[in-house]
């Protein structure tokens, strides 16, 4: 009889150990899943661009020195997009105003992209224009110049469709201002100061 009495507690003990073992396995599995989720969340937060790249605009063009320029590479800066052509007289007036603006701010705060939107003009013609502008007016246009393949003009031209057309993008790449026609340095400076 003693053996029977002992055998019953042993069976109960085995059942308890089995339950405890299953519970430990379940708890361990849950903890592993929680750790994986937390690790993934921390990784996503650590690798997410704080500049809200997905919310801002982006485009790409070729600069006159052959580099591929992305608007998204300039997050943290205000960017003026100047759409123009070499034959456009008002565009030359706009560039003189842009030079004043460019000298007023540091490169940490502002960049200018002047994109030729005339389909028939080449990168060499743009370079020649810059050199002639300096020789004739004594003004060095020392910001980024490039050629639009037509996509940027199609996206950012105004309903008027004329050039020069200026767009201002904020530090997150969001379109802040867009208008055709010559804009003076004072007006552009006011727009930029509103973003700083």
C-alpha positions, 0 to 999 in steps of 0.5 A, a space after each residue: 500500500 505504501 507503494 500505491 500511496 507513493 505512486 499517486 504523488 509521483 504521478 501528480 508531481 510529473 503532471 505538475 512538472 509537465 505543466 510547469 515545463 509547458 508554461 516555461 516554454 510558452 513564457 520563453 516563446 512570448 519573451 523571444 517574440 517580444 524581444 524580436 519585436 522590440 529589436 525590430 522597432 528600435 532598428 526602424 527608429 534608429 535607421 529612419 531618416 529624421 528629415 521626413 524624406 518620404 514627405 518631401 518632394 524629390 527630383 533628379 537632374 544632371 549638373 553641368 559638371 556631369 553629376 546627378 543631383 537629387 533634391 532629397 540630398 539637400 534635406 536640411 537646407 532651403 532650396 530654390 529651383 530656378 527654371 530658365 533658358 539661355 535665350 530668356 532676358 527676364 531669366 538673366 534679370 532673375 539670376 542677378 537677383 538670385 546672386 544677391 540672395 545666394 550671397 545673403 545666406 550660408 551654404 548650410 541654409 540655402 542652395 540654388 538649382 538653376 535648371 535650363 528647361 529648353 529642350 534644344 539647349 545642351 550642358 555646354 551651352 549652359 556653361 557658355 552662358 555662365 561664362 558670358 554672364 560673368 564676362 558681360 555683367 561681372 557676376 559669377 553664378 556660382 551655384 548649381 546649374 543643370 539641365 532638365 529632361 522635361 520632367 521637372 518642368 512638367 511637374 513644377 511649371 505654373 499655370 502661366 507656364 512662363 520662365 523664369 519660374 521659381 520654386 522654394 522647397 523647405 528644409 524637408 523638401 516640401 514645396 513652399 513657394 511657386 511662381 512665374 516671373 522675375 522676383 526681387 531679392 527682397 521678396 525672396 529673402 522674406 520667403 526664406 526668412 519665414 522658413 528659418 
